[in-house]
Amino acid sequence: MAENHIPGAVFTLVKDDKILFSKGYGYANLEDKIPVIPNKTLFRVGSVSKLVTSTAVMQLVEQGKLKLHEDINQYLK
């Protein structure tokens, strides 16, 4: 993580809506040496959410549950 200038992260493994494993790595605050604590430390996700959303949308398209060229409003009801 240090090599990529990542001060801290959380890894969580979920299966069937159950958390099987969750662990924090590194620091939430480097200066004060405050460790990352799963379920407590907040992270700024920024543009990562765009990747997650677009992946989920394309999975729905593959499953036939969503059509890219349809009016989005029909799905928001």
C-alpha positions as CSV (number, residue, x, y, z in Angstrom):
1,M,0.0,0.0,0.0
2,A,2.9,2.4,0.8
3,E,4.3,1.9,-2.7
4,N,1.0,3.1,-4.2
5,H,0.6,5.9,-1.6
6,I,-2.5,4.3,-0.1
7,P,-2.6,5.1,3.6
8,G,-5.4,2.7,4.5
9,A,-8.1,0.4,3.3
10,V,-10.7,-2.1,4.4
11,F,-11.2,-5.6,2.9
12,T,-14.6,-7.1,3.5
13,L,-15.8,-10.5,2.2
14,V,-19.6,-10.8,1.9
15,K,-21.6,-13.9,0.9
16,D,-25.4,-14.2,0.9
17,D,-25.8,-10.8,2.7
18,K,-23.5,-12.0,5.5
19,I,-20.1,-10.5,6.3
20,L,-17.6,-13.4,6.5
21,F,-14.5,-11.4,7.0
22,S,-13.7,-7.7,7.5
23,K,-10.3,-6.2,8.4
24,G,-8.8,-2.7,8.3
25,Y,-5.3,-2.1,7.0
26,G,-3.1,0.9,7.5
27,Y,-4.2,4.3,8.8
28,A,-7.3,6.4,8.6
29,N,-5.1,9.3,9.6
30,L,-1.4,9.0,8.9
31,E,-0.3,12.1,10.8
32,D,-2.0,11.0,14.1
33,K,-1.4,7.2,13.4
34,I,-5.1,6.5,13.8
35,P,-5.8,3.0,12.4
36,V,-8.5,2.0,9.9
37,I,-11.4,0.4,11.7
38,P,-13.9,-1.5,9.6
39,N,-17.5,-0.2,10.0
40,K,-16.2,3.1,11.5
41,T,-13.6,4.6,9.1
42,L,-15.2,6.6,6.3
43,F,-13.5,6.7,2.9
44,R,-14.1,9.1,0.0
45,V,-15.1,6.9,-2.9
46,G,-15.2,9.6,-5.5
47,S,-15.1,8.3,-9.1
48,V,-14.9,4.6,-7.9
49,S,-18.7,4.7,-7.5
50,K,-19.1,5.4,-11.3
51,L,-17.2,2.2,-12.0
52,V,-19.3,0.2,-9.6
53,T,-22.6,1.7,-11.0
54,S,-21.7,1.1,-14.6
55,T,-20.7,-2.5,-13.9
56,A,-24.0,-3.1,-12.1
57,V,-25.9,-1.6,-15.0
58,M,-24.2,-3.7,-17.6
59,Q,-24.8,-6.8,-15.5
60,L,-28.6,-5.9,-15.5
61,V,-28.4,-5.5,-19.3
62,E,-26.8,-9.0,-19.7
63,Q,-29.5,-10.4,-17.5
64,G,-32.2,-8.8,-19.7
65,K,-33.5,-6.7,-16.8
66,L,-32.5,-3.4,-18.3
67,K,-32.3,-2.0,-21.9
68,L,-29.7,0.7,-22.5
69,H,-31.8,2.5,-25.2
70,E,-35.1,2.7,-23.2
71,D,-36.3,5.7,-21.3
72,I,-34.7,5.5,-17.8
73,N,-37.8,6.9,-16.2
74,Q,-39.6,3.5,-16.6
75,Y,-37.1,1.9,-14.3
76,L,-37.3,4.6,-11.6
77,K,-41.0,4.1,-10.8
